[in-house]
Amino acid sequence: MTDRRTKLRMIISAIAVGFFLNLNACHKVDAEPRYTRAECLVMVKLHWLSDTTPTQKKTIIDSMQDKLLREGARLTQDGDFSLFSYSIFRDQPRVYIQYYDQCKRKTQMTEQLFVAVAPKIPGFPSYEVTKEVVNPEISNLCGPMWKDCSEEE
């Protein structure tokens, strides 16, 4: 039953993310793209405690998905923020955040997002917002808001 609820919650979250992201990006599509995907990607390293169980990690990651969506939407509505998408890999201690605009501020925006999300999740691990260049192939997202891809890709 819990596994079924988790799957249903993930499906609903994915639909909500897609809806939010489409609404969020629509007003930018007409503008000339200013950045490549690599310029807009940020990697966040999660530093799990050694005694964190796989079940605890799953619970935290599930909660993180919801909170990233909600906080990203709130921050985007409240001001100068351009979250487009995120990817959390359960088998890796990383989160990837992708923006569609203001990518020179990607590190600052990611720190702002995690400062808002982390305290709301019990057991949230310490984390590091990196300044590493991230290969855009980590994300299958492509579209007219980035210089290095188009809708046909």
C-alpha positions in Angstrom: 0.0 0.0 0.0 2.8 2.4 0.9 4.6 1.6 -2.3 1.4 2.3 -4.3 1.0 5.6 -2.5 4.6 6.5 -3.2 4.2 5.8 -6.9 0.9 7.8 -7.0 2.6 10.7 -5.2 5.5 10.6 -7.7 3.2 10.6 -10.7 1.2 13.5 -9.3 4.5 15.3 -8.5 5.7 14.7 -12.1 2.5 16.1 -13.6 2.7 19.1 -11.3 6.3 19.7 -12.2 5.5 19.5 -15.9 2.6 21.9 -15.6 4.6 24.3 -13.5 7.6 24.2 -15.8 5.6 24.7 -18.9 3.8 27.7 -17.4 7.1 29.0 -16.0 9.0 28.8 -19.3 6.2 30.0 -21.7 6.9 33.6 -21.4 10.7 33.1 -22.1 10.3 31.1 -25.3 9.8 34.1 -27.5 13.0 35.8 -26.2 16.3 35.0 -27.8 18.1 32.3 -25.7 21.1 33.7 -23.8 22.6 30.6 -22.3 23.6 27.1 -23.1 22.4 24.2 -20.9 25.8 23.8 -19.3 25.8 27.4 -18.2 22.4 26.8 -16.5 23.1 23.5 -14.7 24.2 23.2 -11.1 25.2 20.1 -9.1 24.5 19.9 -5.4 26.4 17.2 -3.6 24.6 15.6 -0.7 26.7 14.4 2.3 24.7 11.6 3.9 25.6 10.6 7.4 27.0 7.0 7.5 24.2 5.8 9.6 21.4 7.1 7.3 19.5 4.0 6.1 18.3 3.5 2.6 14.7 3.9 3.8 15.5 7.2 5.5 17.2 8.4 2.3 14.2 7.5 0.3 11.9 9.4 2.6 14.1 12.4 2.6 14.4 12.4 -1.3 10.7 12.0 -1.7 10.1 14.9 0.6 12.9 16.9 -1.2 11.1 16.4 -4.6 7.9 18.0 -3.2 9.7 20.8 -1.4 12.0 21.7 -4.4 8.9 22.0 -6.6 7.0 24.1 -4.1 9.9 26.4 -3.1 11.0 26.8 -6.7 7.4 27.9 -7.7 7.2 30.3 -4.7 10.6 31.8 -5.4 9.9 32.2 -9.1 6.6 33.9 -8.4 8.2 36.1 -5.6 11.1 37.5 -7.6 14.1 37.1 -9.7 14.4 33.4 -9.9 14.2 31.0 -12.9 14.1 27.4 -11.8 13.3 25.1 -14.8 13.9 21.6 -13.5 15.8 19.3 -11.2 16.9 15.7 -11.1 17.6 13.6 -8.1 19.4 10.4 -8.6 18.6 7.9 -5.8 21.7 5.9 -6.4 24.0 8.9 -6.4 24.5 11.6 -3.7 23.7 14.4 -6.1 21.0 16.7 -7.2 21.1 18.6 -10.5 19.2 21.9 -10.8 18.6 23.5 -14.2 17.6 27.1 -14.8 16.4 28.8 -18.0 17.5 32.4 -17.4 19.8 34.4 -15.1 22.2 31.5 -15.3 25.1 33.7 -14.1 23.3 33.6 -10.7 22.7 29.8 -10.8 24.9 29.2 -7.7 23.2 31.9 -5.7 19.7 30.8 -6.7 20.5 27.2 -5.8 21.8 28.2 -2.4 18.7 30.2 -1.9 16.5 27.3 -2.9 18.3 24.8 -0.5 18.4 27.3 2.4 14.6 27.4 2.0 14.1 23.6 1.6 16.6 22.0 4.0 15.1 23.1 7.3 11.7 21.8 6.3 12.9 18.2 5.9 13.9 16.3 9.1 17.2 14.5 8.6 18.2 16.6 5.6 21.9 15.9 4.9 24.6 18.5 4.7 25.1 19.6 1.2 27.5 21.5 -1.1 26.4 23.7 -4.0 29.3 23.2 -6.5 30.7 25.5 -9.1 31.7 22.6 -11.3 30.8 22.7 -15.0 28.0 20.1 -15.5 27.8 18.2 -18.7 24.3 19.0 -20.1 23.9 15.4 -21.2 23.0 14.6 -17.5 19.6 16.2 -18.3 17.5 15.2 -21.3 15.8 18.6 -21.2 16.2 20.6 -24.3 14.2 23.5 -25.8 14.2 27.0 -27.2 15.2 28.6 -24.0 18.9 27.4 -24.4 21.3 28.3 -27.2 22.6 24.7 -27.7 19.4 23.0 -28.4 16.0 23.4 -30.0 12.5 21.9 -29.8 13.4 19.4 -32.5 16.1 17.7 -30.3 
